[in-house]
Amino acid sequence: MSRIELLVSGVKQNTDELPIKMNIQSDAVIVNQCDEDRTVRVEYKDKSGRENTIRIFDRNERGVGVSRNLALDNTDHELLQFTDEDIVLDDGYTEKVEKEFDSHAEADMLLFNVKAAPGRETYHNTDFARVTWKNYGRYPAYAIVARTDKIKAAGVRFSTLFGGGAKYSNGEDSLFLHDCLKKGIRIYRTDVSIGHEVSERPSTWFKGFNDKFFFDRGVLYHFLYGRLAGLMSLRFIIVKRKEMCREKPPLECYRLMLKGIKQGKVED
């Protein structure tokens, strides 16, 4: 049994082809949100000839947080690695990941480099360093590999309110890391690369810098910043006004975020 288990979130995928498309070279749990309910277990031989066990959960439900939580509930390996259907993993990623964890006993979680499709980049690690409250917000879930026992002992879960297929726009990744830090999970970034994103499909949540974008961002900021949400919203608008406030006056964008913060208190 491999030390690593991939936790794959997908929507309406051909799960017979997915392990090949993603270059899976370890055991995996695939949660495929589609129009049926079934659970199967298959043996998959990767291109190196190694046998891997793939557990597939087809589920008639939606929401990336729901998907990731189901995968998290069903993993039992030493290391868990979140990833998505449109990530292609590098040859030898298992050895790279295992080596980093073996070299850094202080780390409960490592955030690896996974190159995003053009125009979707949010981060690139150039060193090994601690991730803190100052810099956790830019990492996607598919960068995360963690010691399974640490995550399960902390009881951390993904929010089902945010992300693709959920009520509000993106933010489930940041909330997960936020809650990990709050629970004392020791998070580090590493400059080791383990894969790349290939999809240039339209975003499942981003439809422009419209009313919903700013309102949903306000809801998210309530959960991330609590009593500081209003101040952090103002900072966000000031810093991003040239990029995000071209169609709406900054004051209107800020008011929408304040409405979202109020809604966040209802959802909390």
N, C-alpha and C positions, 0 to 999 in steps of 0.2 A: 504494500500500500504506500502510495506517495505521501510525503509529509504535507503537501499542499493540496487543498481542494479549492477549485475555482467556483465562485458563486456567480452564475451568469444570469442576467436579466434580459429577457427578450420578449418581443410581441409578434405573434403570428409568424413564427419561424418554422422552417423545415428542419426539425431537430436531427434528422438523419444526416444532413449536410453540414449543420452548424459546427460540429467539432473539427471538421476538415477546414472549413472556411476560416475559423478562428485560430487554427494551428494549436489546438489544445494538446498538451503533452503532460497532463496530470489528471488525477481524478477530478470530477466536476459534479456540481448540482446545477442543472439548467431549469429555470422557471420560465416557462413559455406561456404568456398570457394570450389566450386564443378563444375559441368558441366551444371548447369541450373540456372535460375533466377526466384525467387519467394520470397514473403514475407508472413509469416503467424503469427498469434497470437494464442497461446494456453494457457489454464489454466492447471497448473501442481500442483498436491498435493504431497508435500514432505512426508517423512516418519513420520514426527511429526503430519501430518494431516493438515498443513497449506497450504492454496491456494496461489500459486505464478503465476504471469503472465510472460510467456516466449515469447519474440518476436524473430522470426527466420528470418534471411536474408540469403537465399541461393543465392550465386553470382558466376557467371562464370568469375572469375578473380583471380589473384594470387598476393601475397605479404602481409606479416604480417602487414606492415605499413598501407596499404590500408584497411585491415581488421579492425585494431584497430581504424582508423580514422572514418570508417563507424559506428562502435559501439559508438564511442564518439559523433558523430553527432546526434545519436538517443537516447541518455540517457537523462532522465529528473528528476532523483531522487536526493535526498540530497547528497548522497555519491556514487561515482563510484568506482568499484573494477575491475581492469584488471586481467584476468586469461586466461589459455590455456586449450585446450581439454584434456590434460594429467595430469591435477591437480585434486586431490581428496580433497575436502574441509572437514574440521573437523566439527563434530556436534557442533552447537552453535556458528559458526563463526560470524554470524550476531551480536549476543550479544557482543562478544569479540570486534569486530570492533567498534560498536556503543559506548561501554564503553570507549574505548581508545580515541575516538574523543571527547566524552563528558568530559573526564578528562583533555584534552589538547586543550583548545580553541586557543592556540598559533599556532597550527599545521594546515596548509592548506593541507598537504599530510603526510601520514604515510607509512613507509616501514615495512611490517610485515615479520615474519619468515615463509617461505614455504620451507620445506625440499626437496632438489633436489634428483634425483636418484643418486645412487653411481657413483662417477667419474665425476659428473657434478656440484659439489658444488662450489659456488663462494662467499658465504657469510653466516654468522650466527650472528645475533644480540644478544648481551648479556646484553644490557642496553638500556635505553631511552636517546637519544642524538640528537643533531642537525646534519643534513647532510649538508656538505659544498662542496666547490670546491675540497677539498682534498680527499674526500672519496665517491663521488657519483657514480663512474664508475663501481662498482661491482654488482649493483643491477639489477635483471631481472624485466621485466614489471609485472610479476605475483606477485611481492611483493607490488605493488603500490595500495593504496586506497587513494582517495582524495575527497575534497569537490568540488562538480561538478561546483558550481558557480565560484569558484576561477580559475579552469582550463579553463572554457569557457570564463571568462572575460579576462584572459591572452592571449587567442587565440593560445595556444600551440598545436602543432600537431606532429604526428609521421612522421619521414622521410620515404619516399617510395623508397629511394635508397638502404637501408640496411635491412638485415634480410632475413629469409626464403622466397623464392620465388621472391626476389628482385635482382637487378643488382649486388650489392656488398654484402659481407658477413655480419656477425652480427655487431651490434652497434646501432640499432635503440633505444634500451632501454636507453643506455647511452646518446644518443643525446636528447631524450625526457627529461630526468632529467636535462641535461645540459641547455636546453632551459627553463625549469621550473625555475631553479636557476637564469638564466639571466633575467627572467620576474618578479623575486621577490617572487616566490612561496616559502613559508616557509616549508621546508621538515625536518621531523624527522624520526629516526628509533626507533623501539620498539622491545622488546624481546618477545612479544606475538606471538604465533604460530597459524596459521589458516589453515594449510593444508600440503599436500606433493605431490610430483611428482611421478607418477607410471611408466611412459613410459621409456623404455630403447632402444627405436627405434634409428636407425642411425640418426645422425645429418643431417638436411636439407641443411646445408651450410659447415660444416667442413669436408674436405677431406684430412687432413694432413697439415703439415707445408710446403706447396708448394709455388710456385710463386704467385698464386692467393691469398693465405692467407696474405703474406706480402704486396703485392700490394694493396689489399683491406684495410688492416690496415692503410696503408699510406693515402688512400682516407679518411677514417674515421678520422684520426688524423688532416687532414686539417680542417674539420668541428668542431672538438673538441677544437683544440689549435691554429688555425690561424697561425700567424707568428712564434709561438713557436713549430710548428709541427715537423720541422726538429730536433730540440733539444730533444723533447719528444720521437721521433722515435729512436734517438741514445740511450737515456736512456732505452727505452723498450728493445732494442737489447742487451744492456749490462746486464740488469737485468735478461732477459729471455734466454740468449744465450745457457746455458747448457740444457735447456728443449726444446727450439724451433729451435736451429741452429745445430742440429746433422747431418742433411743431406746437409746443405748448409753452407758455411763459413759466419760468422757474417757480414762481409763487403758486401757480395752479398745480404744478407737479408736486410741490411740497404739501399742499392742502390734500391732494389725493393720498399721499403717504400717511398723513395724519388720520385720515378716515380709515385707512388700512390698519393703523395701529389700534384704533378704537375697536375695529372688528376682531383683531387679534386677541384682545382682552376677553371678547365673547367666546372665542374658540378655545381659549386656554382652560 
